[in-house]
Amino acid sequence: MSGQRAGEDDRVKRDFPSDRFFAGALSPRSENQLETTDDDLQSKMEPNAIGSTVKIRGGGPGDELVVDISGSVWVRVNPTYEEMDNRDNFVSLGDREEDEEAETDLLPVFERFDLDVPSIKIPYEALSGPARETPEVVRERANEALADAFEDVRVQAQAHDDIYLDPGDEHPDDDVPHSALADEEAYEDYLEEREGEPAIPHWNGSLELTSSLDRESDRDDQLIVDVEFENTADHSKRDAIYTIRDPTLFEVQLDLRTEGDVEFVPFTFDPLPEDFRYNRDLWGHGRNCTVRAPDQEETMRDGRTPGRRAPQANPTADHLQTQFIPEHRQLVYESADRDVEASFSELSSLDDGGFEVLDAVAQAMRDYHQEAYDTALEQYQEREDWDADGRDENDFMEDRKAFLREIRRFERGIRCLRDHPESVGRAFELMNETMDRMHDFDSWRLFQLVFIVMLVPDIASREHEGWEDISWRDGDEMAERFQDADGALDVVDVLWFPTGGGKTEAFLGVAVWNMFFDRIRGKHFGVAAWTRFPLRLLSLQQLQRMSETVVYADVVRREQPEIGSRPSRPFSVGFLVGKANTPNALTGYDNDNFSRYQDDPDLREDAKVIPSCPACGSDIEMRVTDDIRLAIRL
């Protein structure tokens, strides 16, 4: 999209580079465009300028804004003998010569050159006017720097041994005689005899810069500065038709730096909801690019990751950079452990260390509620955009109350485990035993454990009285949220976590606990949990994960004297995706599936949704049983 990748040959065959690379490319003005100057679609598809609007403050006499422009250009060169010999690999079938004796066109080949523009230093006095038009000092320095850069790359291109020579004819004759391709020496002789001018594009560009007071700021030294770099070169019809010169500028990037007391400050990204949880700092508004502050990337600060602290109060930067391919830096989500090891092995025996783990988690939550929220509030209050008397403060306090409710729910779950050790507690132990055998890691992430324990009393209310009440959840202030709920099972809990964070294990923990709880309370068979997924592929992936969990859970079940044999039935998984994926029945009216699946191993293979045994890894084979079912055979 943007250019050759590192390590690849910096040569483009057959096409203009602008036909290959789009992102970061600034197109020249073409004669065709000049005839239809109102063609807005053309300008969007082939932009000729890159720009950014940024905010600065605090400058004074002697300070400077420094603009650095970088990019690349491509110049046509002669193809090598090897490239001509393998020309058919680079041209379409329709352009290939059927007559082997016919002359062959010289293959267009372009080579890349770096474009480095000398720094353009702009005095702060030229900006503080403000300047509705580009100040003359800026125009002079920019024109001089761009002219030097284009001349430098022009000299580099002219010094190239194999620069393509344009014969200058209205219709260039680039036919290569068949004899010239007999061997490499004959080809080199042909190139030596060619005449013409080096086909070097006439690059050109301009830099425009304006400034105005920031009317939304209370400071009189805060300015909004707009910087735009434009490709002002022309592309002739002849060059375009015969693939001779491409004055497009590629991989164009602006680097803006401040020197002295002047500094960049961010805008507020208004489309993002006004919420204290979000960082709405936006370092600039880009046109055909994005703007970032490379030295302000969110990383560790004061020993804490970005998700465990408030956004930096009133940030400033001395370096901004445009990107022609927008990038989002997704931080790895760190699940806090709070120095508590919630291991499966300890939780599989509540009286021998399990309750100590749960109590330690509850205490860590209490400590965090008491200490971390106060620290975070102080950090937020330092930000200029913090609304201490309005929405921000209210949202923050509501979030704190919500966390306190989660603590109370978790502590309620611990009480339920203690009050019913033979049913609720024992099912919890067996669920942890299952996870310990199944996984190659040995502990829960804290949010998973807290989520499971919070839900335990709600499900236990089916068997034990006193846990169906929901008035404890939110108190009188939010009672209307649950006004239509008769009990805990009428309220839905939503677990939100980033992809890969462990949501599935948290859900499976609840499901496996419920399966053991059902067997212990006398439910020998039946449905314990339903899942529904929006994508069939996701359904299949989750089926395989669930199958592994259920197999390990059933192994643990079989080892328990009270639920290991009939009338307690084995745990199982159903996969309901419609008859287009697996047959609903093998017999019936106008149904010959029995004989089809019995005789065709490929059909049986297509119906297999689990590739191997989740417990031992053995291959799985589908077979038709005597009781007319499609079953698994290991």
N, C-alpha and C positions, 0 to 999 in steps of 0.2 A: 504493500500500500504506500509506503513512504520512501523506499529506497532499498538498495542492496543491503543484505544482512552482513554482519562482520564475518570476514573470512571468505566471502564469495567474490567471484571475479566481478570487478566494477565495470562491466561492459553489457550493453543492451543491444541485442541483435534484431534487425528487421524494422522494429517500430521506433517511433519517437519515445523517449523516456516518459514524456507526459502522458502517453497512452498506457503506460505501465504503472506509474506511481501517481497517486492522487492526493493522499494526506500530506499536508505541508507544502504543496506545490502552488506557486503563484503564477498564474497564466499571463502571458503578454497580451497586448491588444492586437487583435487580428484584423485584417481588412474586412473580413466577413462581419465581425462584430461592429466595426465602425459604420457599417451600412444599417445595422439594427441596434441602435444604442439603447432602445427601451426594452431590450430582451432581458428581463429580470431573471428568468430561468437560467439563461446562460451564465449570468454573473454568480448565481448560487452554485451551479455545477462546476464552474471553473473560476474560482475567486482569484482576483489579482492583487489583493491586499490582505495584510494581517495587522490587527491592532488590538490595543487594550486600553481600558480606562481604569486608572488607579487613583489612590488617595494618598497625599503626602501632607506632612505638617512639621512645624518646628524649624523651618529653614531660616537662613539669614545670609548676609553678604559673605562671599567666599565659599559657600556651600555649592555642591554640584549634583546634578542628576546625570548619570552616565548611561548611555544607551549602547549596547553591543548587539550587532546583527551578525548572525552566522547562517550558513546554508551551503548549498552545493549547486553546481551547474554541470551540464553534459555537452560534450563537443563530439562531432562526428569524426571518426578516424577510419583509416583503411582496415578492412578485415584481414585477418591473417590467412595464410594459404590453407591452414587446417579448417578455418571457418568457412572459406569458400568451397573447400572440398566437401564439407558436410553441410552445405547450404540447404539441402532439402530438409534438414532437421529443424530449420528456423523459419521456413516459409510454409504457407498453407498449400494444400494439395492443388487448389485451383491456380496457384501462381507458379507451379513447377513446369519446367520446359519438358514437353514430350519428345522433342527432337534432340537427340544427344549431340548432333552436330551444330545446333543453333547456339548463338552467342548467349552468354549469361550476364544478367545485370549484376553490377557490383553490390554486394550485400551491405545495406546500411548498418553500421556499427557505431555506437556512441560510448564514450568513456567519461567517467565522472571525475570532477575536480572540486576540491573544497573552496568555498567562498568565505574568506575571513575579512570582515570590515573593521578597520581601525576604530577604536572607541570614540564615540561622539560625546564630548563633555559639554553639558548645558548649564550655564550659570543660573543659580537660583533666582537672581534678579530678573532674568528673562521670563521666568514663570510667574513671579509674584505680582505681576502687573494688574490684573490677570491678562492673558494673551488670547484673544479670540481668533487670531490668525498666527501662523507659524512665525515666530520672531526671526528677523533677518540673520542674527548670529547663529541661530539653530540651522536655518536653511544653508548658510554658507559652510558651516562645519560638516553638515550631513552630506552636502553635495561633494565636498572635497574628499571625505572619507569613502563614499561610495565610488567616486571616480577612481580613487587609488585602488580599491578592491577589485573593480572590474578590469582595470588595466593590468593589475598583477596576475589575475587568472588568465587574461588574454595573452600575456607574455608566456605563461606556463604552457598554454595550449600551442602557441606558435613554436615553442621549443620541442614539441612532441615530434618524434621521428616520423610517425605514420599519420600525421594529420591529413584529413581528406581534403583534396583540392577541388574547388568548385570551378568548372570550366567557364562559367559565366554565360553559357548559351541559354536562350529562352527555354529550350527543351534539352536539358543536359544529356549527353550521350555517355552512359555508364556501362555500355555493353562490353563485356570481357570476352575476347576471342577464345574459342575453344582451345587453341594452341597455347594460350597463356596459362592454362590450367593443367598443362601436361605434367609439370613438376614445379617444385617450389622456386627453383632458379628462374624458370620462365615467367612465373607469376611476379617475382620481384623485379624482373626486367620490365614487365608491363607497367608496374607502378612507377618505376623510375621515368618512364616516357610520358606519363600523364602530366598535363599542365593546368594551371589555374591558380586561383587565390585560396588560401586556407579558409575553410568554411567555419569561421568563428562567429558565433552570434553577436549581435550588437546589444549587449545587456545594458539595462538602464534601470534606475529606481529612484525613488524620492522618499523622504521622511517628513511627515507632517506632525506638528506638536502644538497643542493648544492647552490652555489652563483656565480655570474659573474658580471662584470662591465656593466652598462647600456650604451651601445655605442651610443645611440641616445640622450644622455644628455650631456650638456656641463660641468656638475659637476663631479668631480672625486670621490665624496663620495656617488654616487647614484648606488645602486646595485639591481640586479634582483635575487630574492631568490626563489628557488623551494623546496616545502615541500611535501612529499608523505608518507602516511601511508598505509602499506600493511598487509593483513591477510596472514600469512605464515603457518598457521596450515594445517594439512593433514586430509582428510576425507576418511576413509577406506571404501572398498566395503561392508564389513560386517555391519558397522554402517549404511550405506546408505540403504542397502537392508532391514534390520530389524528395521529401524526407532529407533535407539538406541541413537546415539549422533549426534548433529548438531553444529559443531564448527564455524558456520557462525557468524560474528559480525554484529550487527544491529544498526540502527540509529546513524551511526558514524558521528561525527562532529569534526572539528578542530577549535579551537579558537587561534588566533595569537595575541599577545600583545607585545608592546614595552615598555621598561623601560629605562629612561634616555633621551638623546637628539635624539636618533634614532626615526624616524617616517615613517609611510606608506604614499606613494603618489600614485595617480591613474595612470593607463595607459590611453591612448586615444582609444576609441572604434571606430576604423577606418571604419567598415561597415556602421555606421550612417553617413548620409551626413554632409559634413563640412559646417555648417550653424550656425550663431550666435544664432538661436532660440533653438538649441538642446544642451543638456548637455551630452557631450560625455565622461565624467569621468567613468572609469571602474576600480574597486578596485582590480581586480585580474582575472586571467584566471584559471577556475576550471576544474578539470577532475573528472567526475562522481559527480559533484557538481557545485554550483555557489558560488561566493565570494561577500560578502557585508560588508559594514562598518556600523554596527548597530547604532553607535552614530552620523552618518552623514546623517540620513534620512532627506529628505527635509520637513521642517515644517515651522512654522512662524518664521521669523527673522526680527528684526527691525520693527515689526508691520505689515509686509507684507507677503503674501502667496508666495509660489514658483513661481506661474505664473505671479507675478507682480514685479519681480526683476530678475536681471541677475544671472546666476549660481555663486556660491561662487568662488571667485578668488583664484587659487592655493590651493585647499583644502588639508589637511593632516589628518591623523587619527592615533590613538594609539591602535586600536582594530579592527581586521578583523575576520570574521566568515564564515565558509562554510555552505551551505544549500544543503541537498541532494534532496529536492523537490524545484525546482526553484519557487520563488514567485515574483510577480510584485505588487508593492504597488501603486494602482491607486488612486490618490488624487481626492477628490471631487472638481468639477469645480465650482469656485466662480465667478458668473457674477457680475462685478463691478457696483455699483449704483452711484458712484461719488456724493453722497449726493443730488441726484435728484430723486424725487418721480414721476415717470411717470404713474400716476393713470388713469385708464379707465374713471372714472367719470369726471376728469378735462378735459381730451382730448375729451370727448363727447360734449364739448362746447368750441370751439376754442376761441371765443371772451371773454369768461368768465373764463380765466385761461389756456386754452389749448395752446395758442401761447406762453404764458410765460414759460410753461413747455418745449416746443420745443426749444425756444431760450436758456433756461438754459442748455439743453443738448448740443446744439451747442457750447455754451461758454465753457462748461466743456471739450468738445473735443479739443477746441482750447488751453485751459490751459494745457491739458495733452500733446498735441503735442509740446508745447513750453517748458514744464518743465520736464516731465517724460522721454522723449527721451534723454535729456542732461544728466540726472542723470544715466540712464541706460548705456549710452555710456561710462561714467566714470567708471562704474563698470566692463563693458566688457574689457576696456583697461587695467585693473589691472591683467587680466588673462595672463598667460605665452603663451597660445596657440592663443592669439588674433593677427590677421594679420592686423596691422594698415594701411599698405600701399597697401593692396590687397583685396582679396575676402571678408573677413569679414567686413571690413569698407564699401565696396561698397554695400554689401547686406543690411547692417544696414541702410545706407542712402536711398536705394531704398525702404525699408520698411517704412521709415519715409515719403517719398514722397507719397507712396501709401495711408498712413493714411490721409495725407493732402487732397488727391483726394476724399477720403470718406467723409471728413468734407465738402468739397465743394459740393458734391452730396447731402448731407443731407440738407445743407443750401438752395440748389436749390429746393429741395422738399418742404421746408417750404415756399419759395416764391411762388411755384405753388399753395399751399393750400391757401395762402393769395390772389393771383391774381384771383382765381376762387372759391369764397366762396359758391356759390349756387350749384355747381356740385362737383368739386374735394373736397372742404372743407366739404360740407354736407355729402358726402359719407364717409369721414374719421370720422366724428362725429358719424354717424350711426353704422359704424364698431366698434367703441369703446363702444357704447351703447350695442351692441350685446355681446361683450366680458365681459362687466361689469355684465350683467344679467346671463351669462353662467357660469362664473368661481367663485370658492370660494376664489380665490386670487384677489387682486384689482389693480394690476399694471403690466406694461410691464417690462421685462428685457431690458436694454438699447440697446443691440445689435438687439433685435427684432424690437423695435420701429425705430431705425435708418435704418434697412434693409427695412422696409415697406415704410418709408418716402422717401428713396432714389429711390425706384421704382415708386413712384406715378407719377412723371413727364413723365417717359417713357410711361406708359400706358395712361396717360392723353393726350398724343400727338395724339391719335386716334380722339380726339374731338376738342382739342384746338391747334392752330398753335403756333409755336415757341419753342416747347418742344421736337421736334424730333431730333434736332441737337445733335451730339455726340462728336464734336471736343473738347468740354470742358473736356472730361473725362481724357485724358492723355497728351494732348499737342502734340507738334511736335515730341518729343523724342520717343513716343510709338505709333505714328499714324498708323504704318503698322499693328498693331494688329487689327485695325478696318477698314482696307482699303477696305474690301469687304462689309462693312455694309453701307446701304443707310440711316439708321435711328436708333433711340434708340431701336426699337423693334427687330432689327436684331442682337442685342448683348445679349449674355446669361450671367446672373449673377449667380454665384455659392455660396451658403451659406454653409460654413463648420463649424460644431460645434460638440463637443463630444456627444455621446448618452445620452439622458436625459437632454440635455441642453436647449431645447425649440425650435428646428428648426421647428417642426410641427406648433406650434402656430404662428411663424413668417410667414410661408407660408400661413396659414389660414387667417392671418390678411390681407395679400395682396389679397387673393382670395375674401374674404368677402367685402373688400373695392371695388374691381372691380365689384362684383355683384351689389352693391348699385349704383356705378357709371354708370353701364350699364342701370339700370332702370331709373335713373334720366336723362340720356341723350337720353332716348327714345327707348332703346333696350328692348322691352317688354318680349322677351324670347330668348333662345339660349344659347350656351355654353360660360361660362366665364372663366373656367380653366380646364385643363387636369392634371391628376396625373398618374404616372406609377411607380409600385413598383416591385422589382425583385423577391419577394417571395409572394406566394398566402396568407399565413397566415398573413404576414405584410399588404397585401392589405386589408384583412378583418378587421384587427385591426384599420387601418387608416380609413376605410369606417365608422366604428362605431363612431370614433372621428369626422369625417367630417359631418356625419349625425346630430350629436348633434349640431354642430356649425351652420349648415344650417337651422335646425329647429328654433333655437333661432333667427337667422338672419331673417327668414321669419315672425316670430312673430313681430319683430321690423318693418319690411316692411309693414305689414298689418296696423300698427298704423299711417303710414304716408299718409296724404290725397292725395298727388300727385302720389304715386306709390303703394298705398295699395289695389287697386282694378283694375279690367279690364280697359284697355287692358293689364295692367302689370300682368304678370303671376307669380305664386308662385315660390320660389326657390326650387330646387330639386337636387337630387344626383343620378347619374347612376353608376351601378356596372357591368363592362364588363369583365367577366372572362371565358366565353365559356360555351357551353350548357352542359358540363359535371358537372357543378356546379349548375346552375339554367337554366330552360328551356328557349330557345330563343323564342319559339312560342308554343301555345297550340293547334293549328290546322294547317292543311296543308296536302300535299300528304304524305301518309303513316305515319301520325302523330296522335296518339290517346292520346296525353297528356291531352286534355281537360277532357275526362272521367276519366283518371287515377288520375289526381290531384283533380278532383271533388269528387271522391269516396274514396280516400286514404288519411286520415289525416296525416299519417306518411310521405308521400311524400311531402305534403305541409309544414310539420315541417322541413324536410331536406332542403327545399328551403329558409327557413327563415335565413337571414343573419344579422338581427338586433334583438336582443333578447327582447328588451323592448323599450318603447317610450322614446326618448332622453329628452323630455320636462317634462313629468309627471311621468315616471317610470312604467307606466302600461304595463302589459304583452301584447305581440303582437301575433295575430293569422293570419295565411294566409288563404285567401279564393279565390275562383274562381268567378269572377264577371260576370254579364250578358253580358258585352261587350267582353267576352272571354279574360280576363286578370287575371293574378295572382297578387293580391293586398293585402295590409295590413289592418287588422281590429283590432281596439283597444277594 
